[in-house]
Amino acid sequence: MPAAEIDWALSVYHPRPADSPWRLDALFSPSLMRHYSLGRWALLEALKIAGVGAGDAVLLPGFICREALFPLDILGARPLFYELGPGLDPRIEPDQLPPAKAVIAVNFFGFPQDLSLFERYCRRHGALLIEDNAHGLFSRDESGRLLGTRAPLGVLSPRKTLPLPDGGALLVNDARLAERSPRALPPAAGRGPSRRSLLRRAAPWLGARAMAYCLGAARSWRAAARERTQPPGSPNPCPELLAPLSMPSPDYEARRRRALYLRCESLIGHWVKPVFPALPASVVPYLFAYRADPEPARRAESLLMSEGLWSLPWPGLPESVSSTAPGHYRNVRGVHFLW
Ligand SMILES: Cc1ncc(COP(=O)(O)O)c(C=O)c1O
């Protein structure tokens, strides 16, 4: 279908299924892939492979969501936060950072993080590098490498990109680590269609704007509940993640997300400052991430709503970071490309 005929805003609520089923593990071959219900379970396994135990230090960015700390809490590991600049580039001096068992580099919003400083740190301290690519399924760096495959271990959260009930994945990219990798988990019992999947079917009749207004109202009713951290439940993946996927194909999804990103840029670019100055050709963005002062942010939000789009702040900073976090960790919002 030519790009002009696709209602991209509607695709947020009703993404088009692939013409033929495809497999996620085939896309990431030859890396070994293990499936979970959430990315945080995959991160837990990655830390275990790195040998992280109680009291061990793990380096990770201070600009991070609380959910990413869950595996460290489970293991009793000690988070050491490194700084990021406003462009979300690491401000680390590898020779001056304290030793840690593992270091986590995050491809924020699907944009590739430069791994060279982290690799230098790992060579110096014998730490294992984990590429947290929860946001960047299908995204690549400028040399064409899929994000999540550039370090010995990678973490994915396919549920953030594809309309799945849940889904996380661990990538073991270094064959020498394969023997330490966990056994595959059986799928969780099937749950029947969720309320969200039923609403997705109704989206073509309701249209993107009606969906956005209804969801906005539902979100404010649930605002208090959202503050509570949800317990993560079982690590076993949904059966849909293990079977051939009838979800949007990687090519379609890349086009869809890039088109939405560029649409957001032209719609609200006058009022807001994108976190990243440009959208490289190889990037498949998770969100349109921007910063804005309160008044322009309100203008931007109403422009977005007029098209059936909306943004939310990111991240919910961990308590240990939020009291000392710099301003540029607190003013990021993202326009979502999948509901
Ligand atoms: C950067 C990052 N890493 C890991 C996770 C964990 O992914 P999941 O929510 O699938 O557990 C998230 C989101 O929660 C995240 O934003």
The ligand as an ORCA input file, in Angstrom:
! r2SCAN-3c Opt
* xyz 0 1
  C      15.436      0.810     29.242
  C      14.549     -0.285     29.759
  N      15.108     -1.466     30.063
  C      14.364     -2.495     30.504
  C      13.007     -2.357     30.694
  C      12.221     -3.541     31.189
  O      11.373     -3.998     30.168
  P       9.991     -4.701     30.594
  O       9.045     -3.593     30.972
  O       9.553     -5.475     29.390
  O      10.315     -5.550     31.763
  C      12.397     -1.140     30.401
  C      10.962     -0.891     30.590
  O      10.304     -1.169     31.512
  C      13.176     -0.072     29.922
  O      12.625      1.104     29.624
*
